[in-house]
Structures are given as structure tokens and as C-alpha cells.
Amino acid sequence: MWKAQKISPKQIALLHVAKRELGLDDGNYRAVLSLYGGAESAKDVTQAGFSRLMKYLARIGFKAPAFTGRPKRQHDAGALIGPWQTSKIESLYTALGIDTAGQQKLCKRVIKKAWPQTRGEANKMIECLKAMARRAAP
């Protein structure tokens, strides 16, 4: 027997945001859920019911909030090393007490160069130095 797909937790949260922003009391909210969503509770609403609910809620004035999350950083491992990476590497070297000769030796061993040139190499050095700092910590 085919079973209707329930809505996701994010969709349930969106229904609750709509309820709050439209100022619906519990009785009116449940009546709208029942009439347009075909369920007594938001967790029982199906995908089809959710789309009907959202159309109705938009008609009475609800606007879904825009995505406000932080945009993802572009990770181009081949790009040149960034200034924050340079300062992070230098601060880790200072914290570990490694001198210039030791820095070059470690870089040669880890990335086969005297100093990282790309973001990928810099990330590799940062992770290596962080691991060394964890091992050195009491």
C-alpha cells in the first residue's frame, strides 16, 4: 500500500513560523491545518497538504523568510596562500617554539617546499602544526 510522504522537520518549523508571524491562535491554526493540510497536527501533514497550506498562508500574508545563513567559502586549493593562513602558520610556529631553520625543515618534510605556496599546502601545514601542538600539550 502506498503511503503519503510526511513533511520534513524544517517544513514543520516553517509552519510554526507562519503561525507565529500571522498571529494565529491554536484553534485557528489547527482549523487551517485540518482544512488545507488534511491533518490535525503539523507532523501528520503530507507533502501535498504542505503545498496547499503554503499557498493558503501566502494568500493571507505569510512570506517565507529568506535564507540568512553565511555563504559558503570557496575552497580553491590551488589558489595562492591567504594572509590569514600565513599568520596562522606563523603563530603556530611561535607557539611551538620552532625557529626559522626548523620551520623550513618541517615544510620540506611535509609539503616538499621551503614555504607553502598554495592554500592546499598551507592547510596541510596548519593541520600538521595543530597536531604537533596537541601532542605537545600536557
C-alpha positions in Angstrom: 0.0 0.0 0.0 1.3 3.4 -1.0 1.9 5.8 2.0 2.0 9.6 1.6 5.3 11.2 2.4 5.4 13.3 5.6 6.9 16.7 5.6 10.5 17.3 7.0 11.3 18.9 10.3 12.3 22.1 8.5 8.9 22.3 6.9 7.2 21.8 10.2 9.3 24.6 11.6 8.2 26.8 8.7 4.6 26.1 9.5 5.2 27.2 13.1 6.9 30.4 11.9 3.9 31.1 9.8 1.6 30.5 12.8 3.6 32.9 14.9 4.0 35.7 12.2 0.4 35.6 11.2 -0.7 35.7 14.9 -2.9 32.6 14.6 -4.2 31.2 17.9 -4.1 27.5 18.4 -7.7 26.9 17.5 -7.4 28.8 14.2 -4.1 27.2 13.4 -5.5 23.7 13.9 -8.5 24.6 11.7 -6.2 25.7 8.9 -4.1 22.6 9.3 -7.2 20.4 9.1 -8.9 22.3 6.2 -5.8 22.8 3.9 -3.3 20.3 5.2 -5.7 17.4 5.9 -4.2 16.7 9.3 -4.8 17.6 13.0 -1.0 18.1 13.7 1.8 19.6 11.7 3.8 16.3 11.9 1.0 14.5 10.2 0.8 16.8 7.2 1.8 15.3 3.8 3.8 16.9 1.1 0.7 17.7 -0.9 -1.0 19.1 2.1 2.0 21.2 2.9 2.0 22.8 -0.6 -1.8 23.6 -0.2 -1.1 25.1 3.3 1.8 27.2 2.0 -0.4 28.6 -0.9 -3.1 29.5 1.6 -0.7 31.0 4.1 0.9 33.1 1.3 -2.6 34.3 0.2 -3.3 35.6 3.8 0.0 37.4 4.0 2.8 35.0 5.0 6.2 35.4 3.4 8.7 32.7 3.9 11.9 34.0 5.5 14.8 34.4 3.1 18.0 32.3 3.7 20.2 34.3 6.1 23.0 31.8 6.6 26.6 32.6 5.9 27.6 32.0 2.3 30.0 29.1 1.9 33.6 30.0 1.4 35.1 28.9 -2.0 37.8 26.4 -1.4 40.3 26.6 -4.2 43.2 24.5 -3.0 45.3 25.7 -5.9 44.9 29.4 -5.2 47.7 31.4 -3.6 48.1 31.3 0.2 45.9 33.8 2.1 47.2 36.3 4.6 45.1 34.7 7.4 46.8 31.3 6.6 50.3 32.9 6.7 49.6 34.5 10.1 48.1 31.2 11.5 51.2 29.2 10.4 53.5 31.8 11.9 51.5 31.9 15.2 51.6 28.1 15.4 55.4 28.1 14.8 55.8 30.7 17.6 53.6 28.8 20.0 55.6 25.6 19.4 58.9 27.5 19.7 60.2 26.4 16.2 63.0 28.6 14.8 63.4 29.6 11.1 65.6 26.6 10.2 63.2 24.3 11.9 60.3 25.8 10.0 62.0 25.2 6.7 62.9 21.6 7.6 59.3 20.9 8.7 57.9 22.4 5.5 60.3 20.4 3.3 59.3 17.2 5.1 55.6 17.8 4.9 55.0 19.7 1.6 58.4 19.3 -0.1 58.9 23.1 -0.3 60.6 25.7 1.9 57.3 27.5 2.5 53.7 26.8 1.4 52.7 28.5 -1.9 49.0 27.4 -2.3 46.0 27.2 0.1 46.1 23.4 -0.1 49.7 23.3 1.1 49.0 25.9 3.8 46.1 23.9 5.1 48.3 20.8 5.2 50.9 22.7 7.2 48.3 24.2 9.6 46.8 20.8 10.3 50.3 19.4 10.8 51.2 22.1 13.3 47.9 21.8 15.1 48.6 18.1 15.5 52.1 18.8 16.9 50.5 21.4 19.3 48.0 18.8 20.6 50.8 16.2 21.1 52.9 18.8 23.0 50.1 19.9 25.2 50.0 18.3 28.7 
